[in-house]
Amino acid sequence: MTSITAPSYDGKGLVNLIAHIEQRATGNSFAAGLDDDIAALMPTGETTVLVLFDGLGSHQLDHPRGRALATAHVGDIDAPFPTTTTVSLATIATGLPPVGHGLIAYQLWNPQVGAVVNTIHMTTMWGEAIDQDHRSFLPRPNLWERMSSAGVEPVAIQPDHFDRTPLTLSLYRGAMFLPYGSLDDAVDRTLEAASEPNRLVFLYVPHVDFAAHLSGQDSQAYTVAIGAANDLWQRLVSELPSDVALIATADHGHMDVDEAHKVRLTSAQHEGRTLYGDARALFVKGDGATLQRDLPAVWVPYEEISSLWGPDPRHETFEERRPDGVLFPHDGYAIFHRRSNDRLIGHHGGLSDRERLIPLLVRR
């Protein structure tokens, strides 16, 4: 069985959470805000702290080490499509759905360089740097620039090895960048940044995603990562001033895929096709219908799913970057092209509830 539920962009999606925050701070936004019933649950304050727990889907909040996170859970929203980190981070950085910001996949066909690009590293799939102005990769003005223009200072608090990377240059143009080395350091920097009024502080926490990818959700490493995220949240809840609005969410959830359900495409299956996207949502330029015949997947042509990337207006490169269709593997399966990482256990990118539904957490 293949689960394909279109994400919300009209009140119950990540883009609407960002629009809600921007509307509260500036009075304007590019997207619709949250539905009224969800918006009523959101805290207010002169400064807002938004925490992004990478890879923490709503279904993962039942872990025994995540009790504080579960207590803060007030509802669910949808990650944009495909349900992967760089797509969601670009939505946060711009306040736009993927169709509008143009970063429409983790592995992205980039016609400007004539190759599929790994958008985490901003390299070709074989590791070559690409000739691209990373600071201009996403539309202007982005969220941080709009906030600054309205008198709200944006602060991005990120792991120190992200400092000045191509993806950071793309995502955080216009924000004050503060690196951290440990999660205790991350909390300290967040507390300090949030001590000033009229700020939007964005804290990114990758630990759950890293553990889920490498070790799976039944591992000790994953338990440790959930516990670390839980402890960070508890510190923020208890130590941030009461007049600071504290909100958290995620960029996607995770689905474990065992070795028996990993499908590796043959050389013949690559012929005449450009394959990109993600192992849980494989983008195809070329004939996907024939490719699907021997695979545990559903082929859906672009014309039937054009709305999955969100409503118009479209980024100027969208038509060139988008696939002719998407292969959605059955639940529990992943499909790998020749340059995919098939060693991981945790995967995402598809539209099952486990991948799409992300939590809204607030300080009660």
C-alpha positions, -999 to 999 in steps of 0.1 A, spaced: 0 0 0 12 35 -8 0 65 13 -3 97 -6 -21 125 12 -15 160 -2 0 184 24 -20 215 35 -9 249 23 -41 267 32 -41 268 71 -26 236 84 9 235 70 44 246 79 41 275 55 10 287 74 29 286 107 56 308 93 29 331 79 13 332 113 45 343 130 53 369 103 17 383 105 19 387 143 53 404 140 48 426 109 11 425 99 19 409 65 29 376 50 30 359 16 10 329 26 -23 323 45 -20 321 82 -30 292 104 -66 281 107 -83 300 135 -86 269 158 -48 263 155 -39 300 157 -57 303 190 -32 278 205 -2 299 196 15 320 223 24 357 218 53 378 229 75 407 219 101 381 209 94 347 195 116 316 197 110 290 170 127 256 175 130 232 146 136 196 158 148 180 126 132 146 119 107 147 148 74 136 133 42 137 153 41 99 156 76 100 173 63 119 203 52 87 220 88 78 229 92 74 267 122 97 267 101 125 251 75 132 278 81 170 279 78 172 241 46 152 242 32 174 270 38 205 248 21 189 218 -11 209 209 -17 197 174 -3 187 140 5 205 108 18 192 74 53 194 61 56 206 25 63 182 -3 86 165 -5 89 159 32 126 166 35 149 190 54 161 214 27 126 219 13 111 227 47 140 249 57 136 269 25 99 273 33 108 286 67 134 310 52 111 324 26 75 320 40 67 304 6 56 269 -5 81 249 -25 65 260 -58 73 296 -49 108 293 -35 121 268 -60 139 244 -37 116 216 -46 136 185 -37 166 173 -16 182 160 -48 173 188 -72 176 190 -110 192 223 -115 190 234 -151 214 263 -145 242 237 -139 228 209 -160 230 184 -132 212 170 -101 224 189 -71 226 177 -35 209 206 -18 224 199 17 259 203 4 251 223 -28 273 200 -49 267 176 -77 258 141 -67 294 131 -71 306 159 -48 318 187 -71 311 222 -61 286 240 -83 290 274 -99 262 292 -81 256 324 -61 243 307 -30 231 340 -14 208 345 -44 195 309 -46 162 317 -28 139 346 -37 142 381 -23 132 394 1 132 363 23 116 361 57 146 374 76 149 404 53 112 412 56 114 409 94 143 433 95 125 458 74 96 457 99 120 463 128 122 427 140 157 413 143 161 377 130 186 354 147 195 319 134 212 296 159 227 266 142 254 239 147 289 254 144 298 232 114 270 249 94 288 283 96 293 298 61 284 266 43 266 270 9 233 259 24 236 284 53 244 312 29 213 303 9 189 299 38 200 326 63 208 356 42 198 386 63 198 369 97 223 372 125 240 338 125 250 323 159 269 289 159 267 265 188 289 235 197 267 215 222 230 215 230 237 232 263 255 259 243 225 261 220 202 268 249 225 294 264 227 312 230 190 310 226 184 325 261 208 353 254 193 361 220 158 360 233 166 385 261 162 413 236 128 425 225 115 425 189 134 394 178 126 362 159 150 335 172 152 304 151 170 274 167 178 243 146 184 210 163 195 181 141 201 153 166 169 132 162 171 132 124 208 121 125 201 92 148 170 81 130 188 81 96 218 61 108 204 38 135 166 37 132 139 44 158 145 13 178 181 21 185 198 33 217 213 62 197 178 74 188 167 71 224 196 93 234 187 118 207 151 120 218 161 125 254 185 153 244 158 171 225 134 166 254 160 181 278 167 211 256 129 218 254 126 215 292 154 240 297 138 265 273 104 261 289 117 268 324 144 294 316 130 317 289 112 347 303 74 344 303 69 372 278 88 353 251 66 331 228 81 296 226 70 274 197 86 243 182 79 221 152 97 198 128 105 195 91 94 159 85 90 126 103 108 93 97 100 58 84 124 30 91 132 8 60 148 -26 65 172 -42 41 145 -65 26 125 -34 15 153 -15 -1 150 -15 -39 181 -6 -59 175 3 -95 195 -14 -122 216 3 -149 189 -5 -175 163 12 -153 184 44 -154 186 45 -192 169 75 -207 158 89 -173 170 116 -149 163 104 -114 164 127 -83 142 137 -54 143 112 -25 142 74 -19 106 78 -6 95 101 -35 116 94 -65 114 121 -91 116 110 -128 123 130 -159 114 106 -186 92 74 -187 81 66 -152 51 45 -161 72 18 -176 97 20 -147 70 14 -122 59 -19 -136 85 -39 -117 87 -18 -86 67 -18 -53 56 18 -60 29 39 -76 37 62 -105 18 94 -106 24 118 -136 30 155 -128 -3 166 -142 -21 147 -115 1 160 -86 11 195 -96 -6 209 -65 17 189 -41 43 217 -42 18 243 -32 -3 270 -49 9 296 -74 27 319 -79 56 297 -92 93 303 -90 107 312 -124 127 279 -125 99 256 -113 89 242 -147 125 233 -155 132 218 -122 100 198 -117 98 161 -127 75 145 -153 61 125 -124 69 109 -91 73 72 -80 59 68 -45 72 36 -29 48 15 -9 49 21 28 80 6 44 99 6 10 125 29 -4 138 30 -40 174 41 -47 190 53 -79 227 48 -84 238 79 -65 214 75 -35 226 66 0 212 31 5 229 25 38 206 46 59 178 30 80 155 61 85 139 77 54 114 103 45 103 124 15 69 107 9 34 116 20 25 90 45 13 103 79 46 92 94 66 115 71 41 143 65 26 151 100 48 173 121 40 185 156 32 220 170 47 224 204 41 254 226 50 264 262 19 260 282 
